Structure formats: C-alpha cells, structure tokens
Amino acid sequence: MNIRPIKTEKDYREALKRMKEIFDAQIGSMESDEADILGMMIDEYETKHYHIETPDPIEAIKITMEEMQLKQVDLVDAIGGEQGFRSVK
C-alpha cells in the first residue's frame, strides 16, 4: 500500500486511476483497505476543490421531471393533487 496525500490535481488524477484499479477488491484485503482510505482522501479533495451547491428543491424537481419526461399529473399519486401543491411549469 502506497498512500500519499492528495495535494495537486495530478495527485487527484492518480488517486482516481488507482481507485479504479482496486475498486472491486475483496473485502478485508490490503487493496480493500487502500480503497477505503483512498476513497476518503478523494472525497475530501473533491469537497474542497469541486464543491457543488445544493440545488433549489423546486428546480431539482423540475429538472428531474424534464429528464424523465414527466408532467405534473404524473406525480399526483406520489404527492397529491392541486391542493397545497404549487404549479411546476
């Protein structure tokens, strides 16, 4: 196991490459332990350098509906009818 801190974009790319190589390692093996540690380091680097803002909930619903080609009527069973539901256009 050769683990180093992820400090640069190059380190990050190398860590991703290594993670791809060991991703399916048998649980309990050295490679599995390495994947666990590497995963935490990759997550920390991504959180710091590739922060993604939380979307507005209504916008997230609109985008999902568009991607799934759904209309408002398709959601009635899941969230109810017009009462208490703001129109999503």
C-alpha positions as CSV (number, residue, x, y, z in Angstrom):
1,M,0.0,0.0,0.0
2,N,1.5,3.3,-1.1
3,I,-0.8,6.1,0.1
4,R,0.2,9.7,-0.2
5,P,-1.8,12.9,0.5
6,I,-3.7,14.3,-2.5
7,K,-2.3,17.8,-2.8
8,T,-2.5,18.6,-6.5
9,E,-4.7,17.9,-9.5
10,K,-2.1,15.4,-10.7
11,D,-2.3,13.6,-7.3
12,Y,-6.0,13.6,-7.6
13,R,-6.0,12.1,-11.1
14,E,-3.5,9.4,-10.0
15,A,-5.7,8.6,-7.0
16,L,-8.8,8.2,-9.2
17,K,-6.8,5.9,-11.5
18,R,-5.6,3.8,-8.6
19,M,-9.2,3.7,-7.2
20,K,-10.4,2.4,-10.5
21,E,-7.8,-0.4,-10.3
22,I,-8.7,-1.6,-6.8
23,F,-12.4,-0.6,-6.6
24,D,-13.7,-4.3,-6.6
25,A,-11.0,-5.6,-4.2
26,Q,-12.1,-8.4,-1.9
27,I,-13.3,-7.0,1.5
28,G,-10.6,-7.5,4.1
29,S,-7.7,-7.4,1.6
30,M,-5.0,-4.8,1.7
31,E,-6.4,-3.4,-1.6
32,S,-9.8,-3.0,0.0
33,D,-8.3,-1.2,3.0
34,E,-6.4,1.0,0.5
35,A,-9.6,1.7,-1.4
36,D,-11.3,2.8,1.8
37,I,-8.6,5.2,2.7
38,L,-8.2,6.5,-0.9
39,G,-11.9,7.0,-1.1
40,M,-11.9,9.2,2.0
41,M,-9.0,11.2,0.6
42,I,-10.6,11.6,-2.8
43,D,-13.9,12.7,-1.2
44,E,-12.0,15.3,0.9
45,Y,-10.2,16.7,-2.2
46,E,-13.4,16.8,-4.2
47,T,-15.3,18.6,-1.4
48,K,-12.6,21.2,-1.2
49,H,-11.9,21.7,-4.9
50,Y,-15.1,20.7,-6.7
51,H,-17.8,22.0,-4.3
52,I,-21.3,21.6,-5.7
53,E,-24.1,23.9,-4.4
54,T,-27.3,22.2,-3.2
55,P,-29.9,22.9,-5.8
56,D,-33.2,24.6,-5.1
57,P,-35.7,21.8,-4.4
58,I,-38.3,23.1,-6.8
59,E,-35.7,23.4,-9.6
60,A,-34.4,19.9,-8.8
61,I,-38.0,18.6,-9.2
62,K,-38.4,20.5,-12.5
63,I,-35.1,19.2,-13.9
64,T,-35.9,15.6,-12.8
65,M,-39.4,15.8,-14.4
66,E,-37.9,17.1,-17.6
67,E,-35.3,14.4,-17.7
68,M,-37.9,11.7,-17.1
69,Q,-40.4,13.3,-19.4
70,L,-43.0,13.6,-16.6
71,K,-45.9,16.0,-16.3
72,Q,-47.3,17.4,-13.1
73,V,-50.2,14.9,-13.4
74,D,-47.8,12.0,-13.3
75,L,-46.9,13.0,-9.7
76,V,-50.4,13.1,-8.3
77,D,-50.3,9.7,-6.8
78,A,-46.9,10.4,-5.1
79,I,-47.5,14.0,-3.8
80,G,-51.3,14.6,-4.1
81,G,-53.5,16.8,-6.2
82,E,-53.6,20.6,-6.7
83,Q,-54.4,21.5,-3.1
84,G,-51.3,22.5,-1.4
85,F,-49.1,21.9,-4.5
86,R,-47.6,24.9,-6.2
87,S,-47.7,24.7,-10.0
88,V,-44.5,23.4,-11.5
89,K,-44.1,24.9,-15.0
